């Protein structure tokens, strides 16, 4: 499955050149990891965001967000955001910052 390279590039531009960031192909798309922990990614035209279990309900209440479920087993603490909901840079930046903050709160791998 191809992923939206334009969305991936917008994520790269927002994140900048932090040496603790890495990119990895996974879930049929691309993931952006901080300290080895996934923060955000792109699958198809959608944004994947790791928000953590405590922020899950609030994240799901936001426009375009749904539970991350690729295998029939929902992943608690992860959401998928429709590409149309992150068409504006401000909305995308908010999601990226949330995923980055959660990944940065975890011990490095």
N, C-alpha and C positions, 0 to 999 in steps of 0.2 A: 504494500500500500504506500503510495507516495504521500508526502506531506507538503504543506504550504511553506515553501522556501521563503516567500516574502514575509510571512509571520515569524519564521525563525530568524530572519535578518533583523526584523524590528526588535526581537528579544535581545539579540546580540548588541544592537545599538543601545538599548536601555541598560543592559548589564555592564557594558564597558569592558575594561581589560583587567579585571580582578584576577590575580594569579591563582586564587583558590577555586576558580571556575573552570569547568571542563564540559565538553560536549560528548555525548555518547549516543549512538544509534540504538534505540530500543523501542518496544511496543509498536513497531512498524513506522516509527517516526524518529524524532531526535529529542533528546533530553538534555537539560542544562543542570549540571550538578555543582553544588558548593561543598567543598570538603568531602567529596565522594557521595553526598546525599542529594537525591534528586530534588530540585526546587520547582522547575517548570519544564514543559516540553510541548512538542507539537505532534499531533497525530491527525492525519488527514488535514482538514481545515480548522481543526479545533485546538484549543489550548488545554493542556493538562497542568493542574496546579496541586502541589502538595501543601495542604493547609493545616494538617494535623487534626486529630480526632476532636479536640475541644472546639475548634473553629468550624467544624463540618456543617452544623445546622445553619449557622449564620451565612456561610459561603453558599449553601444551597438555596438560600432565600434571595440571592442576588440574580439579576437578569442573565439568562442564558446558561446558568450553571446546572449541572446534573451529576449524579453519582458516577464515579469512574468504575466501569464494569466492562471489562473486555472478555472475560472468560465465564461469565455467569456467576461470578463470586465478587460482589461489590468490595472495593478496597476502601476501608474506613480511613478517613483523613485525606482522601484524594478526591478532586472534582475535575470534571471536564467542562470547559466553557466554550459555548458555540462561537465560532469565528466571527459571526456577525455581532456578537456582544463585545468584542474587543477590536472592532474596526477603528475606534478612536484611540489615539495614543494614550490619553489620560486613563481610560478604562483598562487598557492593556498594562500600563505601568502600575496601576494599583494591584492587579493580580500578580504581576511579576514580583513586586515588592513583598507581597504577602508570602508567596512561595519561597522567595529568597530568605526572608526573615525566619521562616520555620526551619528551612534546611540549615541555616546558620546557627540555630539553637541546638542542633543535634551534635553529638560528638563526631569528629572527623573519622572517616573510615580509612 
